Amino acid sequence: MHYMKSALAIGILAFTTASLSYADAGWVGDLSPISADEWSQQTASHLLERAAFGGNQKEVMLFTKLGPNKAVKRLVRFKGVSRKDGPDFDHSGVFDAGLDPFPPSRPATTELARTSGEALGVKVKESGNRPIQPVANKFFYWLRASRLETDRVSYWWANRMLNSPRPLEEKMALFWHGHFATNEDKVRDYRKMLMQLQLFQREGLGDFRTLLLGAAQDPAMLAFLDAGINVKGAPNENFAREIMEMFTMGVGHYSETDIREAARAFTGWNFEGLDFQVSEVLHDDAEKVFLGQRGNFDGVDIIDIILEQDVTAQYIAAKLYRYFVRQDLDASLQARLGSRLKALDYNIAAYLEMLFLSRDFYAPASIGTRIKGPVELVVSTYHKAGFLEVPGVPDFNLTTEALGQRLMHPPTVAGWSQGRSWITPSLLFERGNFVLDMVFPDIAFIPPDRYPMYGSPIVTVHKRLKQGMDITNATKPPGKDNAMMAASNLLADRDEAFNTRYASYRGWQMAIERVKPIPRHTARLNLSQEVMQANLKSPQEVVSYFVERFLSVPLDPETLKMLAAFLEKEIGTNDIEGAQSYLEEPLRVLLHVILSRPEYQLG
């Protein structure tokens, strides 16, 4: 489609050359509240862009009528909004009791089976070929099942973002997911990831101390930061270092000695199953010196001392500010914001209420200058399009991953980078491709939760078994001669206790059999019907309708004229009603072009 390439090329040039800052209009840095006289449809729309996942036309009109105080209270305090949650996550029932505690590796699992006769709730066969094969199968089963179930958790969460009457609750959960970043690839238990998400949803707008303590004692976090090996006499510094560096204070506000002393205080913190526990035997209860204070501190004491520091309040206040307001933040404003947060006893809702009412939040430098993250971009697009459910085609997880942000899989403990890191020429093309897949779904789509290894050597295993090969030969790497294949299989199969490649293949089979499929309907659009119901008569009116509905940044008159001419050429007339019978495809092309523009990446 040549129009897609042209639109994206123009968009990249505009995005990389345009400035994202505005001249000081007098409101920059002004934390005093905006007045009712200064409230408008633009300010209401901006509030919904930042504190929710965008607003549709009905919501924008409602929030305009509410005025600033009631509008902010509706979003932050849920005044006049239902507190009823949507459906709970529908577990597939993939966890078996014998899986806990899950060994750190396949070799550890098979060695446990050899020495004890059982692992993962599976007994070693008393005789016969490959006696440990069922154990190896079960190990790979859980790796696959947890990954697939985690993808279902992400879909469940995305639907909450799309439909919740309390969208800020979900947007804050998304913020904390990037702040207290853990990755299922290391945690390897969807249940722990779900529990952590529910903590963010439950406490994300409450007291930061409660949230921080909950995150520090969360099994997903403890597993991710290796808390299990932090014991008396051999403290591991990962947990203590990240709590200070990433979660509370930032780099440069503590010493290496502080890290070591904090690590001692956190010794013995671990989990059993899904429950936090402290081992008195493994906890170092001797005196410690931390941030200039001396005492017999435990982990809770360390957290309380951290929260006493002004720099902690400044760090959290600034990070929230950059997420919701704008990236540019000088030291003076950061200090003022930190003082406000600390005076509010770290109450996140109260702090955000102050931010969302401030003139600074509505300054020209703040409006339409924030680059939307991938998850936010996708969910807000679906919301503005009027969808009631996240489509299964395109796949939500693969789409956001291609854009740089897959839920439950942050790249590091630092989470995802923000701002301009979301936009490169290739990522801008991917954003356009997301819209293309929404308006013109891929007919060759293959569900990744049903065919997760499609086109890989795993598929070759199944074909070879169907051809009558035995397991050893069926699992030989493809593309090698017999001598090379024999050598590569020697170590894995020489005692025939188990076959690792077959276990991986069988693990996928077992997981797909038990994990519930993700519904795979495509996006349901009827743009021609919407245009007719809106009584739009000309290409200019249609373009204005879509631009006002989807974009936060206005388009210049020349661009609007160009888009109208583009639509007129596509339908062969300027008579919208006369083209009604064949209008749908041109409208989808137009929407793709509009949402591929650089202005749509801003909110």
C-alpha positions in Angstrom: 0.0 0.0 0.0 1.9 3.0 -1.3 -0.2 5.5 0.8 1.0 3.8 4.0 4.6 4.2 3.2 4.2 7.8 2.1 2.2 8.8 5.2 4.8 7.2 7.5 7.7 8.7 5.7 6.2 12.2 6.1 5.4 11.4 9.7 8.9 10.3 10.5 10.3 13.6 9.0 7.8 15.7 10.9 8.4 13.8 14.2 12.2 14.0 14.1 12.3 17.7 13.1 9.4 19.1 15.2 10.0 20.5 18.7 8.0 19.0 21.5 8.4 22.1 23.7 6.4 25.3 23.9 7.2 28.8 24.9 6.5 29.6 28.5 2.9 30.7 28.7 3.0 31.7 32.4 1.6 28.5 33.8 4.8 26.4 33.7 5.7 25.4 37.3 2.5 27.0 38.7 1.0 24.5 41.2 -1.9 26.6 42.0 -5.3 25.1 41.0 -6.9 25.9 37.7 -10.2 27.8 38.0 -13.6 26.9 36.6 -13.3 29.9 34.3 -10.1 28.5 32.8 -11.7 25.0 32.2 -12.6 24.0 28.7 -13.2 21.1 26.4 -9.5 21.1 25.7 -8.5 20.8 29.4 -11.1 18.1 29.9 -9.7 16.1 27.0 -6.1 16.6 28.2 -7.1 15.3 31.7 -8.6 12.2 30.2 -5.6 11.6 27.9 -3.2 11.7 30.9 -5.2 10.3 33.8 -7.1 7.7 31.8 -6.7 6.0 28.4 -8.1 8.9 26.4 -11.7 10.0 26.3 -14.4 9.4 23.8 -16.7 12.3 22.7 -19.3 11.5 25.4 -16.7 11.4 28.2 -15.0 14.6 27.0 -18.4 16.4 27.1 -19.2 15.0 30.5 -15.9 16.1 32.0 -16.2 19.5 30.4 -19.5 20.1 32.2 -18.2 18.8 35.5 -15.6 21.5 35.8 -12.0 20.9 37.2 -12.7 19.9 40.8 -15.5 17.4 40.1 -13.7 16.0 37.0 -10.5 15.3 39.0 -12.4 13.8 41.9 -14.2 11.6 39.5 -10.9 10.2 38.2 -8.8 10.2 41.3 -11.3 9.7 44.1 -14.0 7.8 42.0 -16.7 10.2 43.1 -19.9 9.2 41.4 -18.2 6.1 39.8 -19.0 2.5 40.3 -16.5 0.6 42.5 -17.6 -2.7 41.1 -14.8 -4.6 39.5 -15.0 -6.5 36.3 -14.7 -10.2 36.1 -11.9 -11.9 38.0 -9.1 -13.5 36.1 -10.3 -16.9 34.7 -7.6 -19.4 35.7 -7.0 -22.3 33.3 -6.1 -24.6 36.2 -2.6 -25.3 35.0 -0.8 -25.3 38.4 -0.3 -28.6 40.1 0.7 -28.9 43.8 3.9 -30.8 43.0 5.3 -28.0 41.0 6.2 -25.9 44.1 9.0 -25.2 44.9 10.0 -25.1 41.2 13.6 -26.0 40.7 16.0 -23.4 39.2 16.8 -25.4 36.0 16.2 -28.5 34.1 19.5 -30.1 35.3 18.5 -29.4 38.9 15.1 -31.0 38.2 16.5 -34.2 36.7 19.2 -34.5 39.3 16.6 -34.2 42.0 14.7 -37.0 40.3 17.7 -39.2 40.1 18.7 -38.7 43.8 15.2 -38.8 45.4 13.2 -40.8 42.8 10.7 -37.9 42.4 10.5 -34.3 41.2 7.6 -31.9 40.5 5.2 -34.4 41.9 6.2 -37.0 39.2 7.8 -40.3 40.2 10.7 -41.8 38.3 9.7 -44.9 36.4 10.9 -48.1 38.1 12.0 -49.6 34.7 11.7 -49.2 31.0 13.1 -46.7 28.6 13.8 -43.1 29.6 12.7 -43.4 33.3 13.1 -39.7 34.0 11.3 -38.5 30.8 7.9 -37.7 32.6 9.8 -35.5 35.0 11.6 -33.6 32.3 8.3 -33.2 30.4 6.7 -31.7 33.5 9.5 -29.2 34.0 9.0 -27.8 30.4 5.3 -28.1 30.8 5.3 -25.5 33.6 7.7 -23.2 31.8 5.3 -23.2 28.8 2.1 -23.1 30.7 3.1 -20.2 33.0 4.2 -18.2 29.9 0.9 -18.8 28.1 -1.2 -18.1 31.2 0.8 -14.9 31.8 -0.2 -13.8 28.3 -3.9 -14.4 29.3 -3.3 -12.3 32.4 -2.1 -9.5 30.1 -5.2 -9.8 28.0 -7.4 -9.7 31.2 -5.5 -6.6 32.3 -5.8 -4.9 28.9 -9.6 -5.4 29.0 -9.7 -3.8 32.4 -7.8 -0.8 31.1 -10.3 -0.6 28.2 -13.5 -1.0 30.3 -12.9 0.0 33.9 -15.0 2.9 35.2 -11.9 3.7 37.2 -9.2 4.0 34.4 -6.7 5.8 36.6 -6.6 2.7 38.8 -5.3 0.7 35.9 -3.0 3.4 34.6 -1.4 3.6 38.0 -1.0 -0.2 38.0 0.8 0.2 34.6 3.0 2.9 36.1 3.9 0.7 39.1 4.5 -2.3 36.9 7.3 -0.3 35.2 8.5 1.0 38.5 8.6 -2.2 40.5 9.6 -4.2 37.4 9.6 -7.9 37.5 9.7 -10.3 34.5 7.9 -13.6 34.2 10.9 -15.1 32.3 12.7 -15.2 35.7 9.8 -15.4 38.1 8.4 -18.3 36.1 5.0 -18.3 37.9 2.0 -16.5 36.4 0.3 -16.7 39.8 3.0 -14.5 41.4 2.9 -12.0 38.5 -0.9 -11.8 38.9 -0.7 -11.3 42.6 1.8 -8.4 42.1 -0.5 -6.8 39.5 -3.4 -7.0 41.9 -1.3 -5.3 44.5 -0.7 -2.4 42.1 -4.4 -2.2 41.3 -5.4 -2.3 44.9 -2.7 0.0 46.5 -1.5 2.0 43.5 -3.4 5.2 44.6 -3.0 4.7 48.3 -0.2 5.1 50.8 3.2 4.7 49.2 4.6 3.0 52.3 2.0 0.3 52.1 2.6 -0.2 48.4 6.4 -0.3 48.9 6.3 -2.7 51.7 3.8 -4.9 49.8 6.1 -4.8 46.7 9.2 -5.6 48.8 7.4 -8.6 50.4 5.8 -9.8 47.2 6.8 -13.3 46.1 7.3 -12.1 42.5 9.8 -9.4 43.6 11.6 -11.7 46.0 12.0 -14.3 43.3 13.1 -11.7 40.7 15.8 -10.2 43.0 17.1 -13.4 44.4 16.0 -12.8 47.9 16.2 -16.5 48.7 20.0 -16.4 48.6 20.2 -13.4 50.9 21.0 -15.1 54.2 22.8 -14.4 57.5 26.6 -14.6 57.0 26.3 -14.4 53.2 24.1 -11.4 52.3 23.2 -10.8 48.7 23.0 -7.2 47.7 20.6 -7.3 44.8 17.4 -6.8 46.7 18.8 -3.9 48.9 20.5 -2.2 46.0 17.4 -2.1 43.8 15.1 -0.9 46.6 17.2 2.2 47.0 18.5 2.7 43.4 15.3 2.0 41.5 12.4 2.0 43.8 12.9 4.9 46.3 16.0 7.1 46.2 17.8 7.0 42.9 21.5 6.7 42.3 24.0 8.6 44.4 22.1 9.1 47.6 23.6 6.2 49.6 26.9 4.4 50.0 28.1 0.9 49.3 28.2 0.5 53.1 24.5 1.4 53.2 23.7 -1.3 50.6 25.6 -3.9 52.6 23.9 -3.0 55.9 20.5 -2.9 54.2 21.2 -6.3 52.7 21.9 -7.7 56.2 18.6 -6.3 57.4 16.7 -8.0 54.6 18.3 -11.4 55.2 15.8 -14.2 55.8 13.1 -12.5 53.7 11.7 -15.1 51.3 8.4 -16.8 50.3 6.9 -20.2 50.4 4.4 -20.9 47.7 2.5 -17.6 47.4 3.1 -16.4 51.0 5.8 -14.1 52.3 7.8 -15.4 55.2 10.8 -14.4 57.3 13.2 -17.1 58.6 14.6 -16.2 62.0 17.4 -18.6 61.5 18.5 -17.0 58.3 18.0 -13.4 59.5 20.9 -11.3 60.7 19.7 -9.7 63.9 22.9 -8.0 64.9 23.3 -4.2 65.0 23.5 -2.3 61.7 24.4 1.3 60.6 22.2 2.6 57.8 22.0 6.1 56.4 23.6 7.4 59.6 21.3 5.6 61.9 22.3 2.7 64.2 20.1 -0.1 65.4 19.0 -3.7 65.3 17.2 -3.0 62.0 15.1 -5.4 59.9 13.8 -4.9 56.4 10.7 -2.8 57.6 13.0 -0.5 59.6 15.1 0.0 56.5 12.1 1.0 54.4 10.9 3.4 57.1 14.3 5.1 57.3 14.4 5.4 53.5 11.0 7.1 53.5 12.2 9.6 56.0 14.7 11.0 53.5 13.7 14.1 51.5 15.4 12.7 48.4 12.9 9.7 48.5 9.9 12.0 48.3 11.6 14.0 45.5 12.4 10.9 43.5 8.9 9.4 43.6 7.2 12.8 43.1 9.4 13.5 40.1 8.9 10.1 38.5 5.1 10.5 38.8 5.3 14.0 37.4 7.3 12.9 34.4 4.8 10.1 33.7 1.7 12.3 34.0 2.8 15.8 33.2 6.0 16.2 31.1 9.6 15.1 31.0 11.2 18.5 31.6 11.6 19.1 35.4 14.1 21.5 37.0 15.6 21.0 40.5 13.5 23.7 42.1 10.2 22.2 40.9 11.3 18.7 41.9 12.1 20.0 45.4 8.7 21.6 45.7 6.9 18.5 44.4 8.8 16.3 46.9 7.8 18.6 49.8 4.2 18.3 48.7 4.3 14.6 48.5 5.9 14.3 51.9 3.5 16.7 53.5 0.7 14.5 52.2 2.3 11.5 54.0 3.1 9.9 50.6 -0.6 9.6 49.7 -0.5 9.0 46.0 -4.1 10.0 45.3 -3.8 13.3 47.1 -0.6 14.1 45.2 -2.1 13.3 41.8 -5.2 15.3 42.7 -2.9 18.3 43.3 -1.1 17.7 40.0 -4.2 17.3 37.9 -5.7 20.5 39.3 -2.5 22.5 38.9 -2.1 25.1 36.2 1.2 23.6 35.4 -0.6 20.4 34.3 -2.6 22.4 31.7 0.3 24.7 30.5 0.9 24.6 26.7 4.2 22.9 27.5 2.3 20.0 29.0 -0.5 19.5 26.5 0.1 17.2 23.6 3.8 16.9 24.4 4.0 13.4 25.9 4.8 10.4 23.7 2.3 7.6 24.4 3.8 4.3 25.5 2.9 1.2 23.5 0.3 -0.2 25.8 -1.3 3.2 26.3 -1.3 3.8 22.6 -3.0 0.5 21.8 -5.6 0.6 24.6 -6.5 4.3 24.0 -6.9 3.6 20.3 -9.3 0.8 21.0 -11.2 3.0 23.6 -11.6 5.9 21.1 -12.7 3.5 18.4 -15.5 2.3 20.7 -14.4 -1.3 21.3 -15.8 -3.1 24.3 -13.2 -5.8 24.2 -9.5 -6.0 23.2 -9.4 -7.9 19.8 -7.7 -11.2 19.5 -6.4 -10.2 16.0 -4.0 -8.6 16.0 -2.5 -10.3 19.1 -2.3 -7.7 21.9 0.9 -9.1 23.4 2.8 -9.5 20.1 1.6 -6.0 19.0 2.8 -4.2 22.1 6.1 -6.2 22.1 6.7 -5.1 18.5 6.2 -1.5 19.8 8.6 -2.0 22.7 6.5 -2.9 25.7 5.2 -6.4 26.5 3.3 -6.6 29.8 4.8 -8.9 32.4 8.1 -8.8 30.5 9.9 -5.5 31.3 13.4 -5.7 29.9 15.3 -4.9 33.2 14.6 -4.1 36.8 14.6 -0.5 35.6 11.5 -1.1 33.7 10.9 0.5 30.3 12.4 3.8 29.2 9.9 6.5 28.4 9.6 9.5 26.2 11.6 9.6 22.9 12.9 6.1 23.4 9.4 4.9 22.3 10.0 6.5 18.9 12.5 5.6 16.3 11.9 5.4 12.5 11.4 1.6 12.7 9.1 1.9 15.8 7.0 4.6 14.1 6.5 2.2 11.2 5.4 -0.5 13.7 2.9 1.9 15.1 1.5 2.4 11.7 1.4 -1.3 11.2 -0.6 -1.7 14.4 -3.3 0.5 13.0 -3.1 -1.3 9.7 -3.7 -4.7 11.4 -6.6 -3.2 13.3 -8.4 -1.8 10.2 -7.3 -4.5 7.8 -6.7 -7.7 9.9 -4.1 -10.2 8.8 -5.9 -13.1 7.2 -2.8 -15.3 7.7 -2.8 -14.7 11.4 -1.7 -17.7 13.5 -2.6 -17.7 17.2 0.6 -17.7 19.1 -1.0 -19.3 22.1 -2.0 -22.3 20.0 1.0 -22.5 17.8 3.8 -20.9 19.9 6.6 -22.6 18.1 5.2 -22.5 14.6 7.9 -22.8 12.0 10.6 -23.8 14.5 12.4 -27.1 15.0 9.8 -28.2 17.5 7.4 -28.6 14.6 10.0 -30.8 12.9 9.8 -33.2 15.9 6.1 -33.8 15.4 6.6 -34.4 11.6 9.4 -36.9 12.2 7.4 -38.8 14.8 4.5 -39.1 12.4 7.0 -40.5 9.9 7.8 -43.3 12.3 11.1 -42.1 13.7 12.0 -42.9 17.3 12.5 -40.1 19.8 16.2 -39.9 19.5 16.2 -39.5 15.8 13.1 -37.3 15.7 14.7 -34.8 18.0 18.0 -34.4 16.2 18.7 -30.8 15.2 17.6 -30.3 11.5 20.2 -29.4 8.9 23.0 -31.6 10.1 24.4 -34.8 8.7 24.1 -38.1 10.6 27.6 -37.9 12.1 27.1 -34.4 13.4 23.6 -35.2 14.7 24.9 -38.3 16.5 27.6 -36.2 18.2 25.2 -33.4 19.2 22.8 -35.9 20.8 25.5 -38.0 22.6 25.6 -36.1 25.9 21.9 -35.6 26.1 20.8 -39.2 25.2 23.6 -41.6 25.9 22.1 -43.0 29.1 18.6 -42.6 27.7 17.3 -41.4 31.0 15.4 -38.6 29.2 15.5 -36.6 26.0 15.6 -32.8 26.6 14.4 -31.8 23.2 11.5 -34.2 23.3 10.7 -32.9 26.8 10.5 -29.3 25.4 8.3 -30.5 22.6 6.0 -32.5 24.9 5.9 -29.6 27.4 4.4 -27.4 24.7 1.8 -30.1 23.9 0.8 -30.5 27.5 0.6 -26.7 28.1 -1.5 -25.9 25.0 -3.9 -28.8 26.0 -4.6 -27.2 29.4 -4.3 -23.4 28.9 -7.6 -21.9 27.8 -7.4 -20.2 24.4 -7.5 -16.4 23.9 -10.6 -15.4 22.0 -9.5 -14.5 18.5 -12.2 -12.2 17.0 -10.9 -9.3 14.8 -11.6 -5.6 15.5 -15.3 -4.8 14.9 -15.4 -1.5 12.9 -18.3 0.0 11.0 -16.9 3.4 10.1 -19.4 4.1 7.3 -22.3 3.6 9.7 -20.7 6.0 12.1 -20.1 8.6 9.4 -23.8 8.3 8.3 -25.1 8.6 11.9 -23.0 11.7 12.4 -24.6 13.2 9.3 -21.3 14.1 7.7 -21.6 15.4 4.2 -18.2 16.1 2.8 -14.6 14.7 3.0 -13.6 17.8 5.0 -16.3 17.0 7.6 -15.2 13.4 7.8 -11.5 14.3 8.3 -12.4 16.8 11.0 -14.6 14.2 12.7 -11.8 11.6 12.9 -9.1 14.1 13.8 -11.2 15.5 16.7 -12.1 12.1 17.9 -8.6 10.6 18.0 -6.0 13.3 18.1 -4.9 15.5 21.0 -2.6 17.6 18.8 -4.5 19.6 16.2 -3.5 19.3 12.5 -2.6 22.4 10.5 -5.1 23.6 7.8 -2.8 22.4 5.0 -2.7 18.9 6.4 -6.4 18.8 6.9 -6.9 19.9 3.3 -4.4 17.2 2.1 -6.3 14.5 4.0 -9.7 15.6 2.6 -8.3 15.5 -0.9 -6.9 12.1 -0.2 -10.3 10.8 0.9 -12.1 12.4 -2.1 -9.7 10.7 -4.5 -10.2 7.3 -2.8 -14.0 7.5 -3.1 -14.0 9.4 -6.4 -16.4 12.1 -5.3 -17.0 14.7 -2.6 -20.5 13.3 -2.0 -20.2 11.2 1.2 -23.8 10.0 1.2 -23.6 9.1 -2.5 -20.6 6.9 -1.8 -22.2 5.2 1.2 -22.3 1.7 -0.4 -18.5 1.5 -0.9 -17.4 4.0 1.7 -16.1 1.5 4.4 -12.7 0.7 2.8 -11.7 4.3 2.0 -12.6 5.3 5.5 -10.4 2.6 6.9 -7.6 3.7 4.7 -8.1 7.3 5.9 -8.1 6.3 9.6 -4.9 4.3 9.0 -3.2 7.4 7.5 -4.4 9.7 10.3 -3.4 7.4 13.1 0.0 6.8 11.5 0.8 10.5 11.7 3.3 11.7 14.3 0.7 13.8 16.0 -1.2 10.7 17.0 1.8 9.5 19.0 1.4 12.5 21.4 -1.1 12.9 24.1 
